[in-house]
């Protein structure tokens, strides 16, 4: 009898454990899982490589540093990974499907054919939204207008749509049983990069979010332009990449119950969150260009309790097919790609960025011209800046050696020269790497290296004369008093009060310094956020304080806008 009871207890225990195991498995099973990509920038490959520098491997990297000739194969590999990953149920693409799609609809046809083959092979649905490269107001037969775009991509959201917002390319569609995709067309087809947001579009999103909740669905928003800042002062210095009135809009959308936004456009991997006055949190995930370093897309798993996200990388392509398409590729290039496409892409990016930054100091970029009273001084400084960036950082005849003669200590590192540091920092921005704060070693190396020119080019110049040059050149060329903005950087570096000469230096460096991803509490590439089932509303704690603080911030922003009077983009502070 005892033996029989023992057997029953054992069986009971086994079944209990199984039940617990099954229950745990059910709890850990996501309600939905999917991939998010952006800025595919598909290009038909050129017949031969065009070289922009003497680098034997990366010399074809242009100013955009996009892997244009490889784009088709990178997209293929992305779709292959999504096909092979059984966890991926859907694929979302946040715009810029084709690089020259505005003027060449056949690029879109080529992308649509890839997506069609993927859907037929896997049974998984793809949802797209246009970006600023995709649609224009047509003037030629080959152009892509909104109607043609929606026709080409009919199978990838538009024919599945629950609602449409014509004449825009916005729509909604259900993702599984619990979630509803709100695909927002944030573009203006008549503009290059600027958004096309208006009151109607903002309200349409709110209406669709409310409708989703009424029907028992959680809303997920996808658009091309960013909702939130993804680098310091993006709203000022890169305002075409973030929607106008973005703070006010984020407030409204957060309070409408939208927690999750996917965007692209900026080509960086960055996640940031905004908390409304009422305590509602909305997070904007900017996803880097799929065909530029770091060749990433996002993988998302969602339950009521959590939003789990992970950055996944494309690290291989069919190099045999690449060689067949473009015979110019050398065996050395292909070997480097086969060693690791991601590492190849990083060096490709850095080569292109260096090429671009060097040309960012051209006369037309700085708003100066021969004959200007200050032209010679500005040109001398810029030439000196290029010289010091090209100078070896360490050893005989190095920047470190020269700096010591002026009492400037450049920390030891593995960097070869200033350009090496600068391009590494820009690459970090694209990759969503937050290991390079403005107060860190790497930025210190860069700033101390270029600060050598303060001891050379500025040594005999009066600070007030330099200040006059500043306010009549770069400040005017950039459309804002950039030096007020840069003061925070200088103070953050422990420089104390900043001289006009230092302002000038920081202004020249701003194309580099402004390329940092925000270092905030949200992990850019891998992390967990509260799911839609978690109530973030914090009205029960310090809501009055938050409201008061919000009013103070609004007042400060009003003062800032006054300081920027005449600046055409002041509405981006709203």
C-alpha positions in Angstrom: 0.0 0.0 0.0 2.8 2.4 0.9 4.5 1.6 -2.3 1.3 2.3 -4.2 0.9 5.6 -2.4 4.5 6.5 -3.2 3.9 5.8 -6.8 0.8 8.0 -6.8 2.7 10.8 -5.1 5.5 10.5 -7.6 3.1 10.6 -10.6 1.3 13.5 -9.0 4.6 15.4 -8.5 5.7 14.7 -12.1 2.4 16.1 -13.4 2.6 19.1 -11.1 6.1 19.9 -12.3 4.9 19.5 -15.9 2.0 21.8 -15.2 4.3 24.4 -13.7 6.7 24.0 -16.6 3.9 24.4 -19.2 2.5 27.4 -17.3 6.0 29.0 -17.2 6.4 28.3 -20.9 3.1 29.9 -21.6 4.0 33.0 -19.6 7.3 33.3 -21.4 5.8 32.9 -24.9 5.5 36.3 -26.5 2.2 37.4 -27.9 3.9 38.7 -30.9 7.5 38.8 -32.3 8.7 40.5 -35.4 11.6 42.2 -37.2 12.0 46.0 -37.9 14.2 47.4 -40.6 14.6 50.8 -42.2 16.3 52.7 -44.9 17.0 49.8 -47.2 18.2 52.2 -49.9 18.1 49.6 -52.7 20.3 50.4 -55.6 20.7 48.7 -58.9 24.5 47.9 -58.9 26.8 49.9 -61.1 28.6 48.2 -63.9 31.9 49.1 -62.4 33.2 50.7 -59.1 33.7 54.4 -58.9 36.7 55.4 -56.8 36.8 58.4 -54.5 40.0 57.8 -52.7 43.3 55.9 -53.1 42.3 53.3 -50.5 42.6 50.0 -52.4 39.8 48.3 -50.5 37.4 51.1 -49.4 38.2 53.8 -51.9 34.8 53.5 -53.5 33.0 54.7 -50.4 31.2 57.9 -51.3 30.2 60.8 -49.0 27.1 58.9 -47.8 29.1 55.8 -47.1 26.1 53.7 -48.1 26.9 50.2 -49.5 24.9 50.9 -52.6 26.4 48.2 -54.9 26.0 45.6 -52.2 22.5 46.8 -51.1 20.5 44.1 -53.1 22.5 41.3 -51.6 22.3 42.8 -48.1 18.5 43.0 -48.4 18.4 39.4 -49.6 20.4 38.2 -46.5 18.1 40.2 -44.2 15.0 38.4 -45.7 16.8 35.1 -45.5 17.5 35.6 -41.8 13.8 36.6 -41.3 12.7 33.5 -43.2 15.0 31.2 -41.2 14.0 32.6 -37.8 10.8 30.8 -36.7 10.2 33.4 -34.0 9.7 36.2 -36.6 6.1 36.5 -37.5 6.0 39.8 -39.3 8.5 42.2 -41.0 8.1 46.0 -40.7 10.1 48.4 -42.9 10.1 52.1 -41.9 10.7 53.8 -45.3 13.4 54.5 -47.8 13.0 51.2 -49.5 14.8 52.4 -52.6 17.6 54.9 -52.8 16.5 56.6 -56.0 12.9 55.5 -55.8 11.5 59.0 -56.2 12.9 59.2 -59.8 13.0 55.5 -60.7 9.9 53.4 -59.9 11.7 50.3 -61.2 13.8 50.3 -58.0 10.6 49.9 -56.1 9.5 47.1 -58.4 12.7 45.3 -57.7 12.3 45.6 -53.9 8.6 44.6 -54.1 9.6 41.4 -56.0 12.0 40.5 -53.2 9.3 41.0 -50.6 6.7 39.1 -52.7 9.1 36.1 -52.9 9.7 36.3 -49.2 6.0 36.3 -48.4 5.3 33.4 -50.7 8.2 31.3 -49.3 7.4 31.9 -45.6 3.8 33.0 -45.3 5.0 35.9 -43.2 3.5 39.3 -43.9 5.6 42.4 -44.6 4.4 46.0 -43.9 6.0 49.1 -45.4 5.7 52.8 -45.2 7.3 55.4 -47.6 10.4 57.4 -46.7 11.8 60.7 -48.2 13.7 58.7 -50.9 10.6 56.9 -52.0 7.9 59.3 -53.3 7.8 62.6 -55.1 5.4 64.9 -57.0 5.9 63.4 -60.5 7.2 65.2 -63.5 8.6 62.3 -65.5 7.2 58.9 -66.5 9.7 57.1 -64.3 8.9 59.1 -61.1 7.0 57.5 -58.2 4.0 59.4 -56.8 2.0 58.2 -53.8 -0.5 56.4 -56.0 2.2 54.4 -57.8 4.0 53.7 -54.5 0.8 52.2 -53.0 0.1 50.2 -56.1 3.6 48.7 -56.2 3.5 47.8 -52.5 -0.2 46.9 -52.4 0.6 43.5 -51.0 2.6 44.9 -48.1 0.1 46.7 -46.0 -2.2 48.6 -48.3 -4.4 45.7 -49.5 -4.4 44.4 -45.9 -5.4 47.8 -44.4 -8.2 48.1 -42.0 -8.3 51.9 -42.5 -6.6 54.2 -45.0 -5.9 57.9 -44.8 -5.9 59.0 -48.5 -4.4 60.8 -50.2 -1.5 60.0 -47.8 0.1 56.6 -47.7 -1.0 56.0 -44.1 -2.9 52.9 -43.0 -3.6 50.5 -40.1 -3.4 46.7 -40.0 -3.7 44.1 -37.2 -0.6 42.3 -36.1 -1.8 39.1 -34.4 -4.7 39.2 -32.0 -3.5 41.9 -29.6 -1.7 44.6 -31.6 -2.5 47.1 -34.3 0.0 48.7 -36.6 -0.5 52.4 -37.3 1.7 53.0 -40.4 2.0 56.8 -40.7 3.2 58.6 -43.9 5.3 61.3 -42.3 6.7 62.7 -45.6 6.2 65.7 -47.9 6.8 64.4 -51.4 7.7 67.9 -52.5 10.6 68.2 -50.0 14.0 66.5 -49.8 14.3 65.4 -46.2 11.8 67.5 -44.3 8.7 65.9 -42.8 5.2 66.5 -44.0 3.4 66.4 -40.7 0.3 68.5 -40.1 -2.5 68.7 -37.6 -4.6 66.2 -39.6 -1.9 63.5 -39.4 -1.3 64.0 -35.7 -5.0 63.7 -35.0 -5.4 60.7 -37.4 -2.9 58.8 -35.3 -4.7 59.7 -32.1 -8.0 58.5 -33.6 -6.6 55.2 -34.8 -5.0 54.6 -31.4 -8.3 55.2 -29.6 -10.1 53.0 -32.1 -7.5 50.3 -31.5 -8.2 50.3 -27.8 -11.9 50.3 -28.3 -11.5 47.1 -30.3 -9.2 45.5 -27.7 -5.9 46.2 -29.6 -2.6 47.8 -28.5 -1.3 50.4 -31.0 2.2 50.3 -32.5 3.3 53.3 -34.6 5.7 53.1 -37.5 6.8 56.2 -39.5 9.9 57.3 -41.3 10.8 60.5 -39.5 11.9 60.5 -35.9 9.5 61.4 -33.1 12.2 62.2 -30.5 15.7 63.5 -30.4 18.3 60.8 -31.2 21.3 63.0 -30.9 22.1 66.2 -28.9 20.1 69.1 -30.3 18.8 67.2 -33.2 15.8 69.5 -33.3 18.1 72.4 -34.1 21.0 71.0 -36.1 19.3 68.1 -37.9 15.7 69.3 -37.8 14.8 67.8 -41.1 15.0 64.3 -39.5 12.6 64.9 -36.7 8.9 65.8 -37.0 8.0 69.4 -36.3 6.4 70.2 -33.0 7.7 66.8 -31.9 7.4 67.4 -28.1 3.8 68.5 -28.3 3.1 65.6 -30.6 4.8 63.1 -28.3 2.8 64.4 -25.4 -0.5 63.8 -27.3 0.5 60.4 -28.7 1.7 59.1 -25.3 -1.5 60.2 -23.7 -3.4 58.4 -26.5 -1.8 55.2 -25.2 0.9 54.7 -27.8 4.0 53.3 -26.1 6.1 52.1 -29.1 7.2 54.0 -32.2 9.6 52.7 -34.9 11.3 55.3 -37.1 14.3 55.5 -39.5 15.7 58.4 -41.6 18.6 59.4 -39.2 20.5 56.2 -40.0 21.4 55.6 -36.4 20.5 52.9 -33.9 19.1 54.8 -31.0 16.2 54.4 -28.5 14.9 57.2 -26.4 11.8 57.7 -24.3 9.5 60.6 -23.4 7.2 61.0 -20.4 4.1 63.1 -20.8 2.9 65.5 -18.1 0.4 62.8 -17.1 3.2 60.2 -16.7 2.6 58.2 -19.9 5.8 56.9 -21.6 6.3 56.7 -25.3 9.6 55.3 -26.8 10.9 56.0 -30.2 13.2 53.4 -31.7 15.3 54.8 -34.6 16.6 52.0 -36.7 19.8 52.4 -38.6 20.0 52.0 -42.4 20.0 48.3 -43.2 22.6 48.8 -45.9 25.0 51.0 -43.9 27.2 50.1 -41.0 26.3 48.5 -38.6 24.0 46.6 -41.0 21.4 46.1 -38.3 17.7 45.5 -37.9 15.7 45.1 -34.7 14.0 42.0 -33.3 11.1 42.6 -31.0 9.1 40.3 -28.6 6.1 41.6 -26.8 3.8 40.5 -24.0 1.5 42.5 -21.8 4.3 42.9 -19.3 7.3 43.6 -21.5 8.8 44.8 -24.8 12.0 43.0 -25.4 14.2 44.2 -28.2 17.5 43.1 -29.7 19.7 44.4 -32.5 20.6 41.8 -35.1 23.4 42.2 -37.6 24.0 41.2 -41.2 27.5 39.8 -41.3 27.6 38.0 -44.7 26.4 38.2 -48.3 26.9 36.1 -51.4 30.2 37.6 -52.6 30.3 35.2 -55.6 27.0 36.9 -56.8 28.6 40.3 -56.0 31.6 39.5 -58.1 29.4 38.3 -60.9 27.4 41.6 -60.8 30.5 43.8 -60.7 33.7 42.2 -61.9 35.7 45.2 -60.6 35.7 43.8 -57.1 39.2 42.6 -56.2 39.9 39.3 -54.4 41.2 41.4 -51.5 37.9 43.2 -51.1 35.9 40.0 -51.3 38.2 38.3 -48.8 37.7 41.2 -46.3 33.9 40.9 -46.8 34.0 37.2 -46.3 36.0 37.7 -43.1 33.1 39.7 -41.7 30.8 42.0 -43.5 30.1 44.1 -40.5 33.8 44.9 -39.9 34.1 45.7 -43.7 31.1 48.0 -43.5 32.6 49.9 -40.5 35.8 50.6 -42.4 33.8 51.5 -45.5 31.7 53.9 -43.4 34.8 55.5 -41.9 36.4 56.0 -45.3 33.2 57.7 -46.6 32.8 59.8 -43.5 36.4 61.1 -43.7 35.8 61.9 -47.3 32.7 63.8 -46.4 34.0 65.6 -43.4 37.0 66.8 -45.3 34.7 68.4 -47.8 32.5 69.8 -45.1 35.1 72.5 -44.6 34.8 73.8 -48.2 34.0 77.5 -48.7 30.4 77.0 -49.7 29.7 74.8 -46.7 31.1 77.5 -44.3 29.4 80.4 -46.1 32.6 82.2 -46.9 34.1 83.5 -50.2 37.4 85.0 -51.4 37.3 88.7 -50.8 35.6 88.5 -47.4 37.6 90.5 -44.9 38.0 87.4 -42.7 38.4 84.8 -45.5 42.2 84.3 -45.1 41.9 83.8 -41.4 39.1 81.2 -41.7 40.9 79.4 -44.5 44.1 79.3 -42.5 42.3 77.8 -39.5 40.6 75.2 -41.6 43.8 74.2 -43.4 45.5 74.0 -40.0 42.6 71.8 -38.7 43.1 69.4 -41.7 46.8 69.3 -41.1 46.5 68.5 -37.4 43.8 65.8 -38.1 46.2 64.2 -40.6 49.2 64.4 -38.3 50.2 61.1 -36.5 48.9 61.2 -33.0 51.9 59.6 -31.4 55.7 59.3 -31.9 58.2 61.7 -33.5 56.6 64.6 -35.2 53.2 63.8 -33.7 50.3 65.8 -32.4 51.1 64.5 -28.9 54.7 65.8 -29.2 53.6 69.2 -30.6 50.8 69.5 -28.0 53.2 69.1 -25.1 55.2 72.2 -26.3 52.0 74.2 -25.6 51.1 72.4 -22.4 48.4 70.2 -24.1 48.5 66.6 -23.0 46.9 64.2 -25.5 46.1 60.8 -23.8 47.6 57.6 -25.1 45.4 55.5 -27.3 45.4 53.0 -30.2 44.2 55.7 -32.7 46.5 56.6 -35.6 45.5 60.2 -36.1 42.7 62.7 -35.5 40.7 61.5 -38.4 40.8 58.0 -37.0 39.2 59.3 -33.8 36.6 61.4 -35.6 35.4 58.7 -37.8 35.3 56.2 -34.9 33.0 58.6 -33.1 30.7 59.0 -36.1 30.6 55.2 -36.6 29.6 54.9 -32.9 26.7 57.2 -33.5 25.4 55.0 -36.3 25.8 51.8 -34.3 24.0 53.2 -31.2 27.2 52.9 -29.1 27.1 55.0 -26.0 30.6 54.3 -24.9 32.0 57.6 -26.0 30.6 60.4 -23.8 31.6 64.0 -24.4 33.7 63.9 -21.2 35.4 60.6 -22.2 38.9 59.8 -23.3 38.1 59.6 -27.0 36.4 63.0 -27.3 39.1 64.5 -25.1 41.8 63.2 -27.5 40.0 64.7 -30.5 39.4 68.1 -28.9 42.9 68.4 -27.4 44.4 67.4 -30.7 42.6 70.1 -32.7 43.0 72.6 -29.9 46.6 72.8 -30.9 45.5 75.3 -33.6 44.3 77.7 -30.8 48.0 78.0 -29.9 49.1 78.5 -33.4 46.6 80.1 -35.7 44.9 82.1 -32.9 48.0 83.1 -31.0 48.4 86.6 -32.5 44.7 87.3 -33.1 42.5 89.4 -30.9 39.6 87.5 -29.4 37.0 90.1 -30.2 38.1 90.1 -33.9 37.6 86.3 -33.8 34.2 86.7 -32.3 33.2 89.1 -35.1 34.3 86.5 -37.6 32.3 83.9 -35.8 29.1 85.9 -35.8 29.3 86.9 -39.4 30.4 83.6 -41.0 29.5 80.2 -39.6 26.7 81.5 -37.4 25.0 83.0 -40.4 25.8 80.0 -42.6 24.2 77.6 -40.2 21.1 79.7 -39.7 21.5 79.9 -35.9 23.9 81.2 -33.3 25.6 77.8 -33.0 28.0 79.0 -30.4 25.3 79.4 -27.7 24.4 75.8 -28.4 28.0 74.6 -28.2 28.6 76.3 -24.9 27.0 73.4 -23.1 29.5 71.0 -24.7 32.4 73.1 -23.7 31.3 73.5 -20.2 30.6 69.8 -20.0 34.2 69.1 -21.0 35.3 71.1 -17.9 36.7 74.0 -20.0 35.0 76.7 -17.9 34.3 79.9 -19.6 34.9 79.6 -23.3 36.7 82.1 -25.4 35.6 83.1 -28.9 38.5 81.2 -30.3 37.3 78.0 -28.6 33.8 78.7 -29.8 35.2 78.9 -33.3 37.0 75.6 -32.9 33.9 73.9 -31.5 31.9 75.2 -34.4 34.3 73.7 -36.9 34.0 70.4 -35.0 30.3 70.5 -34.7 29.7 68.1 -37.7 31.5 65.5 -35.6 30.3 66.4 -32.1 26.7 66.6 -33.2 26.9 63.0 -34.3 26.7 61.4 -30.9 23.7 59.2 -30.0 22.0 60.3 -26.9 23.3 58.7 -23.7 20.1 58.2 -21.8 18.5 55.6 -19.6 17.2 53.6 -22.6 19.6 51.0 -24.0 19.9 51.6 -27.7 20.3 48.1 -29.0 19.3 45.5 -26.5 16.9 45.9 -23.6 13.5 45.6 -22.0 10.7 48.2 -21.6 7.4 47.9 -19.9 4.7 46.4 -22.1 1.3 47.8 -22.8 -0.2 46.0 -19.9 1.9 48.0 -17.4 0.3 51.3 -16.4 3.1 53.9 -16.4 0.7 56.7 -15.5 2.2 58.4 -12.5 -0.6 60.8 -11.6 -0.6 59.4 -8.0 2.9 60.7 -7.4 4.0 64.3 -7.9 1.7 65.0 -10.8 1.4 68.6 -9.7 5.2 68.9 -9.5 5.5 67.5 -13.1 2.9 70.0 -14.3 4.7 72.8 -12.7 8.0 71.7 -14.1 6.5 71.4 -17.5 5.3 75.0 -17.4 8.8 76.1 -16.3 10.3 74.2 -19.2 7.9 75.7 -21.6 8.8 79.2 -20.3 12.5 78.5 -20.8 11.9 77.2 -24.3 10.0 80.4 -25.0 13.0 82.4 -23.9 15.3 80.2 -26.0 13.0 80.8 -29.0 13.2 84.5 -28.4 17.0 84.3 -28.3 16.8 82.5 -31.7 14.5 85.1 -33.2 14.8 84.9 -37.0 15.8 81.3 -36.9 13.4 79.6 -39.3 13.1 76.3 -37.3 12.1 77.8 -33.9 8.8 75.8 -34.1 10.8 72.6 -33.5 11.1 73.6 -29.9 7.4 73.3 -29.4 
